[in-house]
Amino acid sequence: MIASLLIANRGEIACRIIRTARRLGVRTVAVYSDADAKALHVREADEAVHIGPSPTRESYLLGDRILAAAQATGAQAIHPGYGFLSENAQFAQSVLDAGLVWVGPRPSSITAMGLKDAAKTLMSDAGVPVTPGYMGDNQDPAFLARESAKIGYPVLIKAVAGGGGKGMRMVEKAEDFADALASCQREAAASFGNAHVLIEKYILSPRHIEVQIFGDSHGNVVHLFERDCSLQRRHQKVIEEAPAPGMDAATRAAVCAAAVNAAKAVDYVGAGTIEFIADGSAGLRADRIWFMEMNTRLQVEHPVTEEITGQDLVEWQLRVASGEPLPRTQDELSINGWAMEARLYAEDPARGFLPSVGTLDLLQFGGSPGGRIDTGVYQGAEVSPYYDPMIAKVIAHGATRDEARRRLGVMLAGSAVWPVRTNANFLVNALAHPAFIAGNVDTGLIGRDGEAMAQPPIASAGALARAAGSMVPATDMPGFRLNAPARGTATFLLDGDPVDVALPAAGAAAPALTAIVTEAGQTWLLSPWRHEASHGGGGGDGAILSPMPGRIISVDVALGDTVSKGQKLLTLEAMKMEHSLTAPFDGTVVELNAIAGGQVQVEALLARIEATGE
Ligand code: ADP
């Protein structure tokens, strides 16, 4: 076994690799950029080397820096994780040339699978069924249009060098072909430096089925069964599971055998995934599953395979890279129960899934038997704008598919993240979709029903009351408004919007100024009611008070200005959120104490508006 390992990656996968290396007694070396100086993978590794500024092109993608870090620390091997340099044959070769161990396949295998057309030709020659289509050299538009007509519409134009769902165009009819081809070629040239395309039959009711394979340097290849990654958003995986719903033994045997043949055709060593596309319109059938591409690395979703087989795939990688044979033969591998993984992202489904960056002031996950969290962050860590905003992979194992699904739902629904926004509630909704429950998912499900899944829930009376109960007793709050004291109802602000809450009888042990409300994976901030903050409602004496301690980020009016009701006066940043304070009525700014950049306390008088005509 190798004695030391440099991990040329960051985030959850770096932490995942460190975990196994430590268990096996392998010394670990992390690398990090400026933005990652305090990252979890840096904390967890035995040693860490700074390799450059935050942008990936100046750090994690610089092979020379990483090699130098390995040499400086005496690391014996390099694990690339996924993404970054993991499928860069040139980098793999330079690692080998430097006399180090590359935890991955031979550079020639990476190259053979690097371009989609060459990979498909190779697979077809090895007897692996490939998606019907044209994958030759002739790139003449008129010729490609004739090929598309032969294949039959709809067709999919794919950049041979494409990846990550980019460089693909679905074409429904012949008239649209020329334009789609030109636009796909432009995108391919710009994104991948290679305008070459192939044409494929567009599979209706497509399901994404992939097989985990493993090879060693002694010529052995096994598969570790399939995963189903059909729940996708814009060709990106959202929830993955193993095994695939509706896969019968004969179909499984055929697909897994095809995957093993594919791996043998490229003398594969290490962890790899053969991706297939299936026409799921009549269930999974061996004659309707075709090779799509091979990923020559460990996949993001490898944990679901680990959970059903009881194997540690990173351990397998390290053993194989050390020259050992595969830890298990095919006969010694079997499927136990079901596993599901959801990708928890720092993104806001209500705002078109925009990444949400910032400090994770609150980070909690729901617990469940059979539950596993693979994460690269901790409470107090930053989600930086430089990298993939994944917070964690939430994984659940159960005896049956439904048990795994319910357990995953419990873990996601019990998660609480603030002030960074997450897709937890979206994932909870996806898990509860009737088609998902039935195991009847095609890659277009989110495209069709995703808008409903992205609708945030409404906080229940019970969740609000619990949060309100942990706040400062109502009577102690300056400016607090009791609506109906007899019924114990009070108005609060929920993410800045007024909401009436039935107060619980008992007071709180540790009263807080604000409270976090969580339900179904959604997180809100509950704060004391202030008429100034409630979108210009109310009125009062025209005093604009700071609703929370925070920082003024802009002042939009000057002393003496005439303002109209609802006009923005200034913006306050508090709890990592921006709050606009608006004029309660038409009037004049007669007092202004706010300065952009200044810190303010709660209840500070920021401005005063005098009503027109008074
Ligand atoms: P990338 O390398 O960009 O990930 P893939 O070839 O793996 O591209 O395809 C990504 C996704 O696109 C698949 O998971 C599937 O959802 C969809 N897809 C690919 N090929 C087809 C096809 N022939 N018909 C229908 N959908 C397809």
Residues whose N, C-alpha, C, O or C-beta is under 5 A from the ligand:
A	BS01	ADP	T131 L156 G162 G163 G164 G165 K166 E200 K201 Y202 I203 P206 H208 H235 I277 M292 T443
